[in-house]
Amino acid sequence: MKRSEINAIIRDAGVFLAEYRFPLPPFATWSPNEWRGKGPECFEIVERGLGWDITDWGTGDFAQHGLVLFTLRNGTLANLRAGSGKVYSEKVLIVQPGQRTPLHFHWSKVEDFVNRGGGQLVMTLYNSTPEGGLADSGVTVSIDGTERHFAPGEPVRLEPGESISLHTGLYHGFTAAGAPTLIVEVATVNDDHGDNRFLEPVGRFPAIDEDILPTHLLVGDYATYYRA
């Protein structure tokens, strides 16, 4: 992805979130120069991958295969194993109509997706086989505390205000329908480097063509600009 494209995506995301009165924490708008001046007081942001996460899944086509994420809070795997401290995470996602996130599951993370406004969140669900493939068995999930059953691959449509709980080992992919959609993910600790199992190989974090300077940093930029 070009840095100019990423800058524009973050700018548009800020406008979208403001329309839904979903303010982000102050570090969302820190410039690269501001990051250079930060010290150890900001280590949690960097260590736990808080902040902007823009991906095209390695396709080079963000419009069809992209996603905007902002991680608001996250614990550590050590917290999760000990059962103490911050054992949870929270992200906000912006999904465009027709923009697909590929099928994947998590070995450890249990997560709820909450449609907070816009269009429909349309999910595709499959149980996984022991070998990591797609099972042909029916899928059972909780939608707002009610047990629901779906055929494998059957579209699951969530209107604004609705939410779904996804257990470990459950393949899920998603898109939006009708309008850009604001999603909140509430989950156990998030580990994007070791807990994602994609059905097909993807590029989780994009290679960036630095055609211009960043206006705001992605989580993958911290190593370049944060020196504490």
N, C-alpha and C positions, 0 to 999 in steps of 0.2 A: 504494500500500500504506500502511496505517496504521503509524505508528512502534510502537505497542503490539504489532502483529502481528510486526513485524521483531524486536523485543526478545524475544518469546516464541520465535520461530524460532531465534534465536541461542542462547538458553538451552537449548532442546531439542537443538540441534546439539552443544553442549558435553557434554550428558549422553550422547548417542549416541557421540561420539568417545571419551569416557572408557570406555564399555563395551567398545570395541574397542582400548583401550590405545593410542590415537593422540593423544598430547598435542600441543597447539599451542604456538607460541612465546609469550613473556610478553605481547607487545603485543596479543595476541588479547583480553585481558581488561582492557586499560587503559580507564579511564572517560573521559568527555569532559573532566573537570577535569584528569586526568592528562595528557591530550593537550595541553591549553592550556599546560602547563608544560614541554613538550618543546622541545628546541632543534635545531640543525642536525645533531646526531648521528643524528637519525631521518629525515633527508631521503630516504634510499634507500627507506624504507617508503612514503613518500608519493609520490615521483617514479615508482616502479615499480608502484604499485597493489597493494601487499601488504596482505592482510587480508580482512575479511569482505565478501562480494559476494552479496547476496540479490536475486533477481529473480523477477518474475512475467511477464516478457516483455511487459509492457504490457497484460496481459489482465484484471487485477483478480481473477484466480482462481489463487492460489498453489497450492492443493491439486491442481489439475489441470494447471497450466502453470507450475510454479515450479521453482526449483533453488537449492540452497545450495552456495556455493563459498567456499573460503578459499585465497588465493594465498600460498604459503609463500616462494617465491623467484622472481625474474624478472630477466633481463638487460635490455639496451636494444637498440633497432634498430641503433644505432651499433656496439655490440659484435658483433651478428650480421653486419653488413656487413663489419666489419673481420676477422671470424673470430678474435677474441681477447677476453679478458675473460669475463664471464658471458653465454654465448650460449644459455642454457637457462632453463626455467621449471618450476615444480611447483605443482600445485593439489591440494587434496582436495575432493571433491564428495560430497554426500549426496543420493541419489535415492530418492524414495518410490515405492511401487508405483502405477502408473497416472499418475504425474506426468511429463508429456512436455516434453522440450526440443525446440524446433522445428528443422527441417532447416536446416543451414547448412554452409558450408565456409570454409576459410582460404586466402588467396593465398600466405602465407609460412610459416605455422606447420605443422610436422610434429609429430604427437602420438601418444603411446601412452596408452590407457585401461587401467588395471589394476583388476580387481575384487578388492578387499581383504577383502570379507566381507559377509554378509547374504544377500540374494537373488541373482537373476540380473540382470545388466546386459543389456538387450535393445536392440540397435542396429538402425536402419534406414539402409541405405546406397544411394547412387546416384552414379554418375559424373555430372559436370556437362558441359553443352554449352558451346561457345565463347560463347554468348549468356547463359550463366548459368542455363539451365534444367536439367531432369532428362533425362539420356540413357537410352536403352533398352538399353544394352549391359550385359553382365555385369560384376560387380565382383570384383576380385582384391585381397586383403589378406593381411597376415601375422598369424597368430594364434599367439603364442608360438613364433615362428620357423618356422612351417609355413605354406606358401602355401595359401590357401583361396579357393574360387570360389563366388560367390553370384549368384543372379538379382537384378536391380534391385528394391529394396524388400523383398527376402526378409529376415525377421527373423534377426538374428545374435545368438545367446544365449551369454553368457559366464558361467560359473560362478565362484564365489570361487576366486581363484588364477590365473584365466586373464586374458590381456591381448590387446589388438589394436592394431596400428599403422595409423594413418590418414595418407595422403599428402595433399599440397596438392590443392585442387580437388575433393575427395571430399565430397559432401554426406553429412552424418550427423545423425541425431536419435536420441534414446534415452529409455528409461524403465527402471523396475525391475519385477521380478516376484517375488512370493513373500514379500518382506520388504524393509524399508528397506536400502539397499545403499551401502556405502562404496567410493568410487572414487578412485583417485589418477591424476592426469593428469601425465605427464612429457613435456615438449615443448621445442621451440625457443622463442625469446623470444615472449612473449604481448603482443599489442596489441589490446585490446578496442575501441579507438576507430577503428582503421583496417584491421583484417585479418579482419573477419567479414563474410561474404556470406550473408545469410539469404534463403531462397527466397521467403518472404513478409515484408512489413515487420513489425518487432517493436519493442518498447521495451526495449532492452538493459538500461538502468538504470531502476529504477522512480521514478515521481513519488511523493513521500512526504507523507502527511497527518500533520503533527506533532501528533498528539493528546496525546502525552506526550513527555517528554524521552528521548533515547537512553540505554541502559545501556552499550552499546559502539558504536563507530563502524563504518559501512560505508566502503569506499574513497571513495565519493562525498561523505562528510562531512568529509574531511580539510581541505578548503579553508575550512570554517567554523571548525574548532577548532584547527588547527595554524597558528601564526603565525610560525614561525621563517623 
